Amino acid sequence: MSTLQPDREARFRALYADAYADVLAFAQRRGDPSQAEDVTAETFLVVWRRFADVPRRPGDARAWIFGIARHCLLNARRGQGRQDALAVRIAAAPAEVGREPSAGLVDLAAAWRRLSPAEQETLALTVFEDLTSAQAARVLGVSAASYRIRLMRARRALRGHLAPSTFPAELMEAQS
């Protein structure tokens, strides 16, 4: 098996060198240019994982890679759509029919938007999806202990973006 690994790696390197620039340009033209490198990296990660499925003819292999890149772009768009929808739900959640949202809830929505996407995802898995630490950790592909650390940091970041008078001190202490 050790003789197959170098051959596989050499073939992957050649495929990568041949297609990387084209896949990056493909992702830049079809998606958010700021996410193009991430989409391209995800594409080649999938290629590596499914390397046994790569067609042997170079033209067919490139087309296969572009198909994977297209799916990665669609996944990135869906992820961005979920983040945008979550931000809207948070901003709209406090509003009741015929009543303006309180200043504290508006502050919460603004603080949420200042969190990084990773912090938002970490908090959302616990708060909105009601997952346990172990379940959320599986979603993110990390250990439960790592997830709990991420959650603690995300909560701390959220508190840091909130004005001290936004919520009662007892509530903020309970979140620690």
QUIDADA-V160474 format. One record per residue. N is the residue number from 1. PSI is psi in whole degrees, 0 to 359 (999 if undefined). D_LAST is the distance of its C-alpha to the last C-alpha in whole Angstrom. Layout:
# QUIDADA-V160474
n: (N N)
psi: (PSI PSI)
d_last: (D_LAST D_LAST)
This chain:
# QUIDADA-V160474
n: (1 2 3 4 5 6 7 8 9 10 11 12 13 14 15 16 17 18 19 20 21 22 23 24 25 26 27 28 29 30 31 32 33 34 35 36 37 38 39 40 41 42 43 44 45 46 47 48 49 50 51 52 53 54 55 56 57 58 59 60 61 62 63 64 65 66 67 68 69 70 71 72 73 74 75 76 77 78 79 80 81 82 83 84 85 86 87 88 89 90 91 92 93 94 95 96 97 98 99 100 101 102 103 104 105 106 107 108 109 110 111 112 113 114 115 116 117 118 119 120 121 122 123 124 125 126 127 128 129 130 131 132 133 134 135 136 137 138 139 140 141 142 143 144 145 146 147 148 149 150 151 152 153 154 155 156 157 158 159 160 161 162 163 164 165 166 167 168 169 170 171 172 173 174 175 176)
psi: (329 335 336 325 313 323 315 315 318 317 319 315 318 316 316 310 322 323 344 306 321 321 320 314 319 312 322 323 328 347 194 118 331 343 0 319 322 318 319 317 317 321 311 336 317 319 315 316 326 29 331 339 355 126 147 328 132 317 320 322 317 316 319 318 319 326 318 317 320 316 322 321 316 319 319 319 317 318 316 321 320 319 317 317 322 318 321 316 320 316 326 339 318 341 125 159 126 13 137 145 148 159 325 320 327 319 321 316 319 320 320 316 337 349 153 158 324 320 318 315 317 311 320 323 325 312 311 323 348 43 149 168 319 318 315 323 320 321 318 351 33 174 160 321 318 320 316 324 316 318 316 316 321 318 318 318 317 314 322 333 350 144 144 331 3 315 155 146 324 320 317 325 324 333 347 999)
d_last: (50 50 53 51 48 49 51 48 47 50 50 47 47 50 49 46 48 50 48 45 46 47 44 42 45 44 41 41 44 42 38 36 38 34 33 37 36 33 35 38 36 35 38 40 37 38 42 41 40 42 45 47 48 49 52 55 57 55 55 54 51 50 50 48 45 46 45 42 41 41 39 36 37 37 33 32 33 32 28 29 30 27 24 27 27 23 23 26 24 21 23 25 23 23 27 29 32 34 31 29 25 23 23 19 19 22 19 17 20 20 17 17 21 19 17 19 21 19 15 17 18 15 13 16 17 14 14 18 20 18 18 17 15 19 20 18 19 23 23 22 24 21 20 17 16 16 15 12 12 13 10 7 10 11 8 8 11 11 10 12 15 14 16 14 17 16 14 13 11 10 9 7 5 6 4 0)
